[in-house]
C-alpha cells in the first residue's frame, strides 16, 4: 500500500469542557443530512459538543428545525469563554445545501429551512451576531486544509460519503463554490441506470418520493448518490430479501461493516459503490485536478478495508495523475472545525477588514491562505 494512503484515522483531540478556551474560540454548527452538531472550537480542539438527530429535533418542533437548533446553541452558550466578554463573536454554520457566496441557501432543506437567507438571518437576529453560512462539505474541507490531512495542499477536495454524497473544494486556502454554490455537488452527477434493473429503479423512485425533491435527471439518468450514497446502500441491502424488514432509520444499516463481516449481498453492493466513488474522484480529477482527495462523512469510518481497491481503480481511471487519497483525519468534527475557521476569519456585517486584508460582509468567505495559517 502506498504509504501516503492511510486507511486509519486520527481523530481531532478533544478539549475537555473544564479546560480554558483560547481567544480564537468560536461557536460552530453543522447541520447535515441526518444530524445537527453544535460545539465550541479552538483550532482543532472541540469543547461542549452536543449532537442530535434531525428527526428528534423535528419531533420537538415539526416543520421548523431552526428553533430547536437555536436551543442547542443556547445549551452550548451556557458556559461561554471568558475571553468573549459581553459580545458574541461570529457563528460558523455548515449546512447540507448549495450555498453561493453570501450565505443564501439555494434549495433549502425539507426540515423547515427554506431557500434564501432565512436560516442565517433568524439565527443572526436571535443571537445578535453575524452567522457565517456555507456548505457542510466545504466547511469540512476547510477544516481539513488547516488542521487535518489536507495541510499544504494547494488544491484539496473532500469527498463526503454519508447518507448522500457531497464534496468540498478548497483552492489556495479559500472555499471554491462556483457561480451557483454548486461546485463539489458530485453526488448529483447524472449516471445512466438501465431501467431493466426494476428493483433498483423501484428503490430510486421510492427514495425520491420520500425526499420530496422536485428536480431529478430525466429519462434513464439518476444521480450518483441515488446509487452509491449511504442511504441508497442501506435501502438496497434491506430490499435484497423479504426476510429483511425495515427497522429504524435507513442510515442505521452500516453496509460496509456487514460486507467486512462476510455478508454476500453487502459485499456486492460495496463493490459497486467503490466503482461509483472512484468515478466521482475521477470526475473531480478531470475538472479541478486536486493534489489530494480526502474521504470524509459517516461511511469513512468503515472504509479502511476498501481504500486500497478504491485507490487502484482511481489510478486506472486517471493514469499518471491520480491524487493522494486517504481518510480525512478530523472525522465527524471536520465540519465544525471548518465552520469555526470560517467564523474566525469573517467580520461583522459592517465589513471590517479581516486579518488577510479582504472585506467580508454577512456571508461565508475566508481570507487569504497566509492569514488562515497564521
C-alpha positions in Angstrom: 0.0 0.0 0.0 1.2 3.5 -0.9 2.5 5.0 2.4 0.8 8.2 1.5 -2.6 6.5 1.7 -3.7 6.0 5.3 -6.6 3.7 6.0 -6.7 4.7 9.6 -7.9 8.0 11.0 -6.6 10.3 13.7 -9.5 11.9 15.5 -9.3 15.5 16.5 -8.1 15.8 20.1 -11.0 16.6 22.4 -10.8 19.6 24.6 -12.3 19.0 28.0 -15.1 21.3 28.9 -13.3 22.5 32.1 -10.1 23.5 30.2 -9.5 27.2 29.5 -10.6 28.1 26.0 -8.4 30.4 23.8 -9.2 33.8 22.4 -9.7 32.2 19.0 -12.6 30.0 20.2 -15.7 30.2 18.0 -19.2 28.7 18.2 -19.8 26.3 15.3 -22.8 24.5 13.9 -23.0 21.6 11.5 -26.5 20.8 10.0 -26.1 17.6 8.0 -28.5 15.3 6.3 -29.3 13.4 9.5 -27.7 15.1 12.4 -27.1 18.5 13.9 -23.9 19.2 15.8 -23.0 22.3 17.9 -19.8 23.0 19.7 -17.1 25.4 20.7 -13.9 25.0 18.6 -10.4 26.4 19.3 -8.2 25.3 16.5 -8.7 21.6 16.1 -10.0 21.2 19.6 -13.6 20.8 20.4 -15.5 21.5 23.6 -19.1 21.5 24.9 -20.1 19.3 22.0 -23.8 18.4 21.6 -25.3 16.3 18.8 -29.0 15.4 18.0 -30.7 13.6 15.1 -32.7 15.9 12.9 -35.7 13.6 13.3 -35.6 14.2 17.1 -35.4 17.9 16.6 -38.4 17.9 14.2 -40.3 16.0 16.8 -39.9 18.9 19.1 -40.9 21.5 16.5 -42.4 19.9 13.4 -41.6 21.7 10.2 -39.2 24.2 11.6 -35.8 23.0 12.7 -34.4 26.5 13.3 -35.9 26.8 16.8 -34.5 23.5 18.2 -31.2 24.3 16.6 -31.2 27.7 18.4 -31.9 25.8 21.7 -28.8 23.6 21.1 -26.8 26.7 20.5 -28.1 28.2 23.8 -27.2 25.0 25.6 -23.6 25.3 24.3 -23.6 29.0 25.2 -24.5 28.3 28.8 -20.8 28.4 29.7 -19.2 30.8 27.1 -15.4 31.5 27.1 -14.4 34.4 29.4 -12.4 35.9 26.5 -15.6 36.7 24.6 -16.7 39.3 27.2 -20.2 40.6 26.6 -20.1 40.3 22.8 -20.8 37.1 21.0 -18.3 36.6 18.1 -19.5 35.4 14.6 -21.0 31.9 14.5 -19.9 29.5 11.8 -22.5 27.2 10.3 -22.3 24.4 7.7 -25.4 23.1 6.1 -26.2 20.3 3.6 -27.2 22.6 0.7 -25.8 24.6 -2.1 -24.6 27.9 -0.7 -23.3 30.7 -3.0 -21.1 33.4 -1.6 -23.1 35.4 0.9 -24.7 32.5 2.9 -28.0 32.2 1.0 -29.3 28.6 0.6 -30.1 27.8 -3.0 -32.5 24.9 -2.4 -33.5 24.8 1.2 -34.0 21.8 3.5 -37.0 19.7 4.0 -36.6 20.2 7.7 -38.3 23.5 7.6 -35.4 25.6 6.3 -36.4 27.5 3.1 -34.1 28.7 0.3 -32.6 32.1 0.8 -31.2 33.7 3.9 -33.8 32.8 6.5 -31.6 30.4 8.4 -28.7 32.9 8.5 -30.9 35.9 9.3 -33.1 34.2 12.0 -30.1 32.9 14.0 -28.2 36.2 13.5 -31.2 38.2 14.9 -31.7 35.8 17.8 -28.0 35.8 18.9 -27.1 39.3 17.9 -24.1 38.4 15.7 -23.0 37.6 12.2 -23.8 34.0 11.1 -21.3 32.7 8.5 -23.0 30.0 6.4 -21.5 27.7 3.9 -22.0 24.1 2.6 -21.2 21.5 5.2 -18.8 19.5 3.0 -17.0 22.8 2.1 -16.6 23.6 5.8 -15.2 20.1 6.4 -12.7 20.6 3.5 -11.7 23.9 5.0 -11.1 22.3 8.4 -9.0 19.5 6.9 -7.0 22.1 4.9 -6.0 23.9 8.0 -5.8 21.3 10.8 -6.2 17.9 9.1 -4.9 15.7 6.3 -5.1 18.5 3.7 -2.4 20.7 5.1 0.0 22.2 2.5 -2.3 21.1 -0.4 -3.0 24.0 -2.8 -6.0 22.2 -4.3 -7.9 19.9 -2.0 -11.1 18.0 -2.4 -13.0 16.2 0.4 -15.4 13.5 -0.8 -18.1 13.3 1.9 -19.7 9.8 1.9 -22.7 9.8 4.2 -26.4 9.4 3.7 -25.8 11.3 0.5 -22.6 12.2 -1.3 -21.1 15.7 -1.3 -17.8 17.3 -1.8 -15.9 20.4 -0.6 -13.2 22.0 -2.6 -10.5 24.4 -1.2 -8.2 26.2 -3.6 -5.3 28.4 -2.3 -6.9 28.5 1.2 -10.4 29.5 0.0 -13.6 27.5 -0.4 -14.4 27.2 -4.1 -18.2 27.4 -4.6 -18.7 28.1 -8.3 -21.3 30.5 -9.6 -24.3 28.9 -8.0 -22.7 27.4 -4.9 -22.8 24.0 -6.6 -19.1 23.3 -7.0 -18.5 20.0 -5.4 -22.1 18.7 -5.7 -20.6 15.5 -7.0 -23.5 13.4 -5.7 -25.7 15.0 -8.3 -23.6 14.0 -11.2 -26.0 12.1 -13.5 -25.2 8.5 -14.4 -27.2 6.1 -16.5 -29.2 3.3 -14.9 -30.6 0.5 -17.1 -34.4 0.5 -16.5 -34.3 -3.3 -16.9 -33.0 -3.2 -13.3 -36.5 -2.9 -12.0 -35.5 -3.5 -8.4 -33.1 -0.6 -8.4 -35.5 1.7 -10.2 -38.2 0.9 -7.6 -35.8 1.9 -4.8 -34.8 5.1 -6.5 -38.4 6.1 -7.2 -39.4 5.4 -3.5 -36.4 7.4 -2.2 -37.3 10.3 -4.5 -40.8 10.3 -3.1 -39.5 10.3 0.5 -37.2 13.1 -0.2 -39.8 15.3 -1.9 -37.3 16.8 -4.3 -38.8 18.4 -7.4 -36.0 18.1 -9.9 -34.2 15.0 -10.9 -32.3 13.9 -14.1 -34.5 12.9 -17.0 -35.0 9.6 -18.7 -32.6 6.8 -17.7 -30.4 9.1 -15.6 -30.1 9.1 -11.9 -27.9 11.0 -9.5 -24.7 9.2 -8.5 -25.7 9.4 -4.8 -29.0 7.7 -5.6 -27.0 4.6 -6.3 -23.9 4.8 -4.1 -24.8 7.1 -1.1 -25.2 5.5 2.3 -29.0 5.8 2.2 -29.1 4.1 -1.2 -26.8 1.2 0.0 -28.9 0.7 3.1 -32.2 0.6 1.1 -30.7 -1.8 -1.4 -29.5 -4.1 1.4 -32.9 -4.0 3.1 -34.6 -4.8 -0.2 -32.3 -7.7 -1.0 -34.6 -10.2 0.7 -38.1 -10.2 2.0 -36.7 -11.6 5.3 -35.0 -8.2 6.0 -37.6 -5.8 7.1 -37.1 -2.1 7.9 -36.2 -1.3 11.4 -35.5 2.3 12.2 -33.8 4.9 10.0 -32.2 3.6 6.9 -28.9 5.1 8.0 -28.7 2.7 10.9 -27.6 0.0 8.5 -23.8 0.0 8.1 -23.4 -1.8 4.8 -19.6 -1.6 4.8 -19.5 -3.3 8.2 -21.8 -6.0 7.0 -19.6 -6.5 4.0 -16.4 -6.8 6.1 -18.2 -9.4 8.2 -18.9 -11.6 5.2 -22.4 -10.6 4.1 -22.5 -11.6 0.4 -25.2 -9.0 -0.5 -23.4 -6.2 1.3 -20.1 -7.2 -0.4 -21.7 -6.9 -3.9 -23.2 -3.6 -3.0 -19.9 -2.2 -1.7 -18.0 -3.4 -4.7 -20.4 -1.5 -6.9 -20.2 1.5 -4.6 -16.4 1.6 -4.8 -16.8 1.9 -8.5 -19.2 4.8 -8.1 -16.9 6.6 -5.6 -13.9 6.1 -8.0 -16.0 7.6 -10.8 -16.7 10.6 -8.5 -13.0 11.1 -7.8 -12.0 10.6 -11.4 -14.6 13.2 -12.4 -13.1 15.6 -9.9 -9.6 14.9 -11.2 -10.8 15.9 -14.7 -12.3 19.2 -13.5 -10.3 20.7 -10.6 -7.2 18.4 -10.6 -6.7 18.2 -6.8 -3.5 17.3 -5.2 -5.4 15.2 -2.6 -8.9 13.8 -2.2 -9.9 13.1 1.4 -12.7 10.6 2.3 -15.0 12.0 5.0 -18.5 11.5 6.2 -20.0 8.7 8.2 -19.0 6.0 5.7 -15.4 6.9 6.0 -15.3 5.3 9.5 -15.7 1.9 7.8 -13.9 2.4 4.5 -10.5 1.1 5.7 -10.7 -2.4 4.0 -11.9 -0.8 0.8 -9.5 2.1 0.5 -6.8 0.2 -1.5 -9.3 -1.1 -4.1 -10.7 2.5 -4.4 -7.2 3.9 -5.0 -6.3 1.2 -7.5 -9.4 1.9 -9.5 -8.8 5.7 -9.5 -5.2 5.0 -10.7 -6.7 3.1 -13.6 -9.3 5.8 -14.5 -6.9 8.7 -14.4 -3.4 7.1 -15.0 -0.4 9.2 -14.2 -2.4 12.0 -12.4 -4.3 10.3 -9.6 -4.3 12.4 -6.4 -3.3 11.3 -3.0 -6.3 9.6 -1.5 -6.7 9.0 2.2 -9.3 9.2 5.0 -9.9 12.6 6.4 -8.4 12.7 9.9 -10.7 15.1 11.7 -13.6 12.6 11.4 -17.1 14.0 12.0 -15.6 17.1 13.7 -14.2 18.4 10.4 -17.3 20.4 9.5 -17.4 22.0 13.0 -13.7 22.9 12.9 -14.1 24.3 9.4 -17.1 26.4 10.4 -15.1 27.8 13.3 -12.3 28.7 10.9 -14.7 30.5 8.6 -16.2 32.4 11.5 -12.9 33.3 12.9 -11.9 34.9 9.6 -15.1 36.7 9.0 -16.1 40.1 10.4 -19.3 41.8 11.5 -21.9 42.9 9.0 -20.2 46.3 8.8 -17.5 44.9 6.6 -14.4 45.4 8.8 -11.2 44.1 7.3 -10.1 40.5 8.1 -6.5 39.6 9.1 -5.7 39.0 5.4 -7.0 42.4 4.4 -10.1 41.3 2.5 -13.5 42.6 3.4 -16.3 40.2 4.2 -19.9 41.1 4.6 -22.6 39.0 6.3 -21.6 35.8 4.5 -19.1 32.9 4.3 -15.8 33.9 2.7 -12.4 33.1 4.0 -9.4 35.3 4.0 -6.1 34.5 2.3 -4.2 31.3 2.8 -1.5 33.1 4.6 -3.8 34.6 7.2 -5.6 31.2 7.7 -2.3 29.7 8.8 -1.0 32.5 11.0 
